[in-house]
């Protein structure tokens, strides 16, 4: 059977893929000034008394986990000559239709357009870029609204090389605008959005409830009672009306991080956004043992990796916050070496025999090397690129891996 060129080209704009683990949240409007949930007041209310913490937190990757699409949040270039991603070039392979994506901005906002076909006989699909997910440390992925439904766009931004790529998980050579964004996908990149259905796989939402980024109340719980108390003139001090993760037990502190940094080998027991900081995570998610549970991927399961470390197992107090101050932007990796040296003597390291005290400057690249993730990969124009992330499994690694991580 002879298939027309028009039918072949149209297939490049078809396809469907259900998002099972990506996360993000969108915004309808200008910003997350107020959380629509009862008892939640938004970051602006926190800043009145906690200007230092909120001021620095605004520059963290957590706070930038999602945002409305604008000049500040979009990192990819929309300039002519830098805004096109070519997948197939008809001139180089006439057997296949050309396929390229064009990222544009105009008076109405930002958009992605897929163009496929032969010569002047082309098919196009254009959708707006409404929501940015990802801080940009490694890249960004974009979402668009279609009525009250939220979908992922086919082109993402990859920070390594500052380039446009096929969104991770998409089939190279197609232009898929049909991947739905379900509540589980939204839960870790945004503070809240109300689903319009009880179906865990729905992608329909109440758009006006969207709060982008990870806000203060994601970790501290609703702050309305706390704000009301101090607005009435109460003396500052301990307050049971607000959650303070620093006062949780070590395990509950780690559980609060594991909501989003505990991997995907689990089944949700309750709807998205049900988790309350300070409660056991097992009440909200059931672990699903599997190959990934034996050796967690470096993407998204920092807690699972940390818990395999002898440092963690041998301490009653070591937690994520031992090294990370969530209110401040991340430091360069080597700067965390000082944390290692609060427990370990540098002289006991085998490398000290050849490198001496210089090893004190960087424990991290040796004992927490950078690895390729097997989860986040983009296949673009015949090439595969994978995100590289630092493992949180602290241990002694082979010298070859240590050298590769440190760029030696």
Phi, psi and omega in degrees: 000132179272126179258128183294154177299324181298318181291321178298313182298321182295332180293333180291344178257015181249179176121159178212145179210124181273125178286119182256340184217351179292154184228152178177168176213147187248170180227133170254108181124206190264330182177170183271066180281336182211132178276128185287351181286143176303132178091354180253137188242348179090161185298328183300324179292328179289324186296336183302318180254338186241052185299322181297310181294315182290326180297315180284327181295330179300343182256012180269162177294328178299313182294333180264016183298335171204160183195158171294148181288121176202182183299330182280322187274332182275124184263334181292154182276133176254012179284147179303134182092344180237001188249018181238132173248113181264126179260309176234139175246114182304325182295332181270332179216088184296346181288339180243147177289153173297148174215120175214160179242140179237125178263123187227159172226143176213196183295342181264349180135212185244153183206163169239134178236127174263135180231126179218150179146183178250131176057231180272354180271090186235159173243142181229149169219128182237132175224150181284153171266110185257325186226137175257129172241138183104136182286342183098354178303320175241339178165185179217147172236152190238148181237155176224150177269137169232094190067235178261011181258146185243129182231155176271143178272154187285344182245132178242171177252132180250118185293325178290106184094356179048064188222160173273139179219165169299139177302139181307135180091350180278149179284122179300135179095006176233164177237089188261114177253016191251006183285115182283152177252107184268170184303325177296330176289334186271338196296331186257346178261353183216161184278328181188146164202136182274123176287145180273003182212155176278354178293122182297341181258010179293155170235024178256133187222164169272102191302325185289351180268358186292129175235113186280160177072172174264111187265173183306317186285351174297327180256333185258355182076172181304135187252010187297317180294322178296313180296317180299321182298313184277338174292335179275001175099015179294149178290142182287146181163199179299142184215117179289351181281352179226146179276136178238101182304334179298339181262359175289161169295163180304314183296322180285330172299314181293322177301322180297326177283325185291345175309318180245344182245027182247013176085179186247004180279064182202165179237130180289132178266341182225164180299159177305146180071018176276333187300136177245121179306139182096354177257152179297134182294333181296342177285348185242335181223141175256127180294143179238093182302145179186188181301321181293333179289331179287322175221089184304142176292150183294341177271126167079356180231052179299324180294314179301322178289315180301319183292346175272353183279140176298329178301318181287314183294333182266006181233145176266353186237342183299126179217181178302320184285353173301323180254324188257125170265104187295344180277354184234153175300152179295147176272171172295149190305316184299336183295339180281357179301328180299331176292320179299320187282359173283341178244327187254144174268126183298333182294339182278351179284135181300329182288341181300334181296331181255331185251347177068206186294348180299336182292343179297338184284340184203085171282333194293313184296335178276318189257353174220064187293162175280135179231159173280136174279144174266357184265315184256103180221144177241127173257111187228119178052042175086359180244143179250129175236141180237145176290144176247128185223157183278129177288150175251015172272100186277118179192182177274124181251159176302148183301326181298316179292320180299316181294320179297319180295321182276358180076027182271000000 
